[in-house]
Amino acid sequence: MGAATLEWWANRSTCLDSFDVRVEVGVTGSVWTCGARLSDPLHGERKEVFDFLMALDPVFTLRFDARSSLLVDVAVAGEGGRLVLTAYEAEESAGSRRLWDQDVSQACRRRP
């Protein structure tokens, strides 16, 4: 398990929110699985924000440190803050928000 952050970016300079997670990676034969658990249970406004962002677009930036990140699709896996993470694969979709990569890492860290 390792500590990481899920960040939801609206655009190149606006990180709407971030959530601390503990990442779990498993291997069964040649099949890799990746999950996460929210570090702290979400309640009230934090839960509403998370649910709202998931409904808008479940693609988050999974950030391990300032130089290591990956776009992931997030799915809620039952109660208790368990999440399933899969690598994001871009599709041609007229309604999708544009996703940016490594150069946006500092905005979430500057949040009060």
Rosetta blueprint (number, residue, H / E / L):
1 M L
2 G E
3 A E
4 A E
5 T E
6 L E
7 E E
8 W E
9 W E
10 A E
11 N E
12 R L
13 S L
14 T E
15 C E
16 L E
17 D E
18 S E
19 F E
20 D E
21 V E
22 R E
23 V E
24 E E
25 V E
26 G E
27 V E
28 T E
29 G L
30 S L
31 V E
32 W E
33 T E
34 C E
35 G E
36 A E
37 R E
38 L E
39 S L
40 D L
41 P L
42 L L
43 H L
44 G H
45 E H
46 R H
47 K H
48 E H
49 V H
50 F H
51 D H
52 F H
53 L H
54 M H
55 A H
56 L H
57 D L
58 P L
59 V E
60 F E
61 T E
62 L E
63 R E
64 F E
65 D E
66 A L
67 R L
68 S E
69 S E
70 L E
71 L E
72 V E
73 D E
74 V E
75 A E
76 V E
77 A L
78 G L
79 E L
80 G L
81 G L
82 R E
83 L E
84 V E
85 L E
86 T E
87 A E
88 Y L
89 E L
90 A L
91 E L
92 E L
93 S L
94 A L
95 G L
96 S L
97 R L
98 R L
99 L L
100 W L
101 D L
102 Q H
103 D H
104 V H
105 S L
106 Q H
107 A H
108 C H
109 R H
110 R L
111 R L
112 P L
